[in-house]
Each structure stands twice: as structure tokens, then as C-alpha cells.
Amino acid sequence: MARITVEDCLETVGNHNRFSLIHLAVERIRQHRQGEPFLVPGKNKEIVMTLREIAAGEVTFDNIFELPEERKTLEAERAAAQESEAATESS
């Protein structure tokens, strides 16, 4: 996999402001430490994976706070589908 650079992330963030990039990365790392999965494949350390997410455009200032909610919604839908399947099988 290609090396990730801060410049790659700054291009994606768009404002070429390293301070803003740091804030975005810190918030995403907090989410990872609370159990959020990474949105890109890889086996790097937490900060590198977070920068990869930002460079790939998966994590932005527009969606950073929506990502945990999306995961919760998907988990709820999966749980409901499993309950529905279990009820159908037991009938």
C-alpha cells in the first residue's frame, strides 16, 4: 500500500490547514477508541489508519459526527433482521 502523507490529507480536507486536519484526526481517533471500526482496509497503527480514512475521503468535517450514528443504525437493522429470521425459523 502506498505511503500516506499529510499533503494527501490536506488535499482532501480542502483548506490546507494543518490545525483543522489535526482536529479532524483527533476526533476520529476518539471514535476508534470507543469502538468505531476503520473505514479503510489495513493493519497500520491507529493514527496512520485514521489519516488513510481522511485521505480516502471517508472521514470529513461534514460526516465526522454522523459516522457513529450510521454504525448504530446499521447494527440495529442487522439485529432486527436476525430477530426476524429467528422468529421465522421457529415458526
Residue frames relative to the residue before (quaternion, step in Angstrom):
aa qw qx qy qz dx dy dz
M 1.0000 0.0000 0.0000 0.0000 0.00 0.00 0.00
A 0.5390 -0.6467 0.4405 0.3117 3.56 -0.99 0.83
R 0.5572 -0.6036 0.4544 0.3446 3.54 -1.16 0.57
I 0.3481 -0.7188 0.5649 0.2076 3.54 -1.08 0.75
T 0.1013 -0.7906 0.6010 0.0591 3.56 -1.00 0.78
V 0.6234 -0.5268 0.4195 0.3973 3.52 -1.26 0.41
E 0.6134 0.5643 -0.3510 0.4268 3.58 1.04 -0.71
D 0.6030 0.5475 -0.3527 0.4607 3.59 1.07 -0.71
C 0.6795 0.4894 -0.2799 0.4695 3.55 0.95 -0.91
L 0.6520 0.5225 -0.3186 0.4477 3.57 0.95 -0.85
E 0.6152 0.5377 -0.3470 0.4604 3.58 1.06 -0.69
T 0.6779 0.4853 -0.2857 0.4726 3.56 0.99 -0.82
V 0.6487 0.5080 -0.3132 0.4722 3.57 0.97 -0.88
G 0.3863 -0.7971 0.3962 0.2418 3.54 1.16 -0.62
N 0.7550 0.3933 -0.2519 0.4603 3.59 0.96 -0.55
H 0.3597 -0.7715 0.4600 0.2528 3.59 1.31 0.08
N 0.4627 0.6465 -0.4494 0.4075 3.53 1.08 0.85
R 0.3455 -0.7701 0.5000 0.1938 3.59 -0.34 1.23
F 0.5978 0.5733 -0.3569 0.4320 3.58 1.06 -0.70
S 0.6664 0.4871 -0.2924 0.4828 3.59 0.94 -0.88
L 0.6264 0.5407 -0.3324 0.4525 3.57 1.00 -0.81
I 0.6389 0.5223 -0.3236 0.4628 3.58 0.97 -0.84
H 0.6594 0.5072 -0.3157 0.4563 3.59 0.90 -0.85
L 0.6453 0.5088 -0.3194 0.4719 3.57 0.99 -0.80
A 0.6733 0.4973 -0.2948 0.4610 3.59 0.89 -0.92
V 0.6488 0.5167 -0.3241 0.4550 3.61 0.94 -0.83
E 0.6523 0.5032 -0.3248 0.4646 3.59 0.91 -0.83
R 0.6643 0.4967 -0.3113 0.4638 3.59 0.93 -0.83
I 0.6285 0.5189 -0.3386 0.4701 3.60 1.01 -0.74
R 0.6020 0.5395 -0.3550 0.4696 3.61 1.03 -0.69
Q 0.6536 0.5102 -0.3152 0.4617 3.56 0.95 -0.84
H 0.6378 0.5205 -0.3299 0.4620 3.60 0.98 -0.83
R 0.6771 0.4946 -0.2944 0.4585 3.58 0.94 -0.82
Q 0.6644 0.4478 -0.2996 0.5179 3.58 1.27 -0.25
G 0.7093 -0.5029 0.2433 0.4298 3.57 1.25 0.31
E 0.4464 0.6843 -0.4724 0.3305 3.60 1.20 0.04
P 0.4004 -0.7152 0.5131 0.2546 3.60 -0.90 0.85
F 0.5468 -0.5828 0.4813 0.3603 3.55 -1.26 0.39
L 0.3986 -0.7439 0.4986 0.1979 3.56 -1.07 0.78
V 0.7125 0.3345 -0.2329 0.5711 3.56 1.31 -0.04
P 0.5043 -0.6507 0.4588 0.3344 3.60 -1.05 0.60
G 0.4049 0.7022 -0.5321 0.2447 3.54 -1.18 0.56
K 0.2852 -0.7539 0.5703 0.1581 3.52 -1.31 0.28
N 0.3528 0.7388 -0.4968 0.2880 3.55 1.03 0.76
K 0.6705 -0.4553 0.3811 0.4448 3.52 -1.35 -0.02
E 0.7448 -0.4642 0.2827 0.3871 3.50 -1.34 0.55
I 0.6958 0.4713 -0.2945 0.4549 3.62 0.78 -0.92
V 0.6512 0.5030 -0.3265 0.4650 3.59 0.95 -0.79
M 0.6495 0.5078 -0.3193 0.4673 3.59 0.96 -0.83
T 0.6359 0.5217 -0.3251 0.4667 3.58 1.03 -0.78
L 0.6579 0.4902 -0.3119 0.4791 3.60 0.93 -0.81
R 0.6113 0.5336 -0.3500 0.4681 3.59 1.08 -0.66
E 0.6328 0.5244 -0.3300 0.4644 3.60 0.99 -0.79
I 0.6685 0.4949 -0.2987 0.4680 3.56 0.94 -0.87
A 0.6709 0.5003 -0.2998 0.4580 3.59 0.88 -0.94
A 0.6749 0.4876 -0.2900 0.4720 3.59 1.08 -0.70
G 0.4961 -0.6770 0.4170 0.3489 3.58 1.25 -0.19
E 0.4497 0.6984 -0.4454 0.3341 3.60 1.26 0.20
V 0.7575 0.2390 -0.1330 0.5928 3.58 1.17 -0.63
T 0.0740 0.7920 -0.5979 0.0985 3.56 -0.70 1.13
F 0.6552 -0.4795 0.3837 0.4400 3.57 -1.27 0.10
D 0.6390 0.5493 -0.3242 0.4300 3.58 1.12 -0.59
N 0.8122 0.2790 -0.1371 0.4937 3.60 1.00 -0.72
I 0.3848 0.7685 -0.4642 0.2141 3.62 1.20 -0.12
F 0.7473 0.3839 -0.2313 0.4905 3.61 0.89 -0.80
E 0.6119 0.5458 -0.3465 0.4557 3.58 1.26 -0.20
L 0.5353 0.6665 -0.3992 0.3314 3.61 1.12 -0.54
P 0.6791 0.4606 -0.3253 0.4699 3.67 0.79 -0.78
E 0.6354 0.5305 -0.3302 0.4538 3.59 1.05 -0.71
E 0.6269 0.5332 -0.3350 0.4587 3.57 1.02 -0.78
R 0.6486 0.5141 -0.3155 0.4642 3.58 0.98 -0.86
K 0.6525 0.5134 -0.3162 0.4590 3.58 0.93 -0.86
T 0.6421 0.5188 -0.3188 0.4657 3.58 1.00 -0.80
L 0.6619 0.4994 -0.3058 0.4679 3.59 0.94 -0.89
E 0.6493 0.5100 -0.3201 0.4646 3.59 0.96 -0.82
A 0.6444 0.5145 -0.3202 0.4663 3.59 0.99 -0.79
E 0.6498 0.5086 -0.3167 0.4677 3.58 0.98 -0.81
R 0.6484 0.5097 -0.3179 0.4677 3.59 0.98 -0.82
A 0.6480 0.5161 -0.3190 0.4604 3.58 0.94 -0.87
A 0.6527 0.5079 -0.3135 0.4666 3.59 0.96 -0.84
A 0.6502 0.5086 -0.3155 0.4680 3.59 0.99 -0.81
Q 0.6544 0.5023 -0.3179 0.4674 3.60 0.98 -0.78
E 0.6359 0.5146 -0.3256 0.4741 3.58 1.01 -0.77
S 0.6396 0.5250 -0.3153 0.4647 3.55 1.02 -0.83
E 0.6608 0.4945 -0.3069 0.4740 3.59 0.96 -0.85
A 0.6510 0.5149 -0.3170 0.4589 3.58 0.96 -0.83
A 0.6494 0.5051 -0.3135 0.4741 3.59 1.00 -0.78
T 0.6487 0.5140 -0.3118 0.4666 3.58 1.02 -0.79
E 0.6726 0.5011 -0.2962 0.4569 3.59 0.95 -0.86
S 0.6993 0.4706 -0.2812 0.4588 3.59 1.00 -0.74
S 0.5874 0.5911 -0.3671 0.4133 3.59 1.25 -0.27
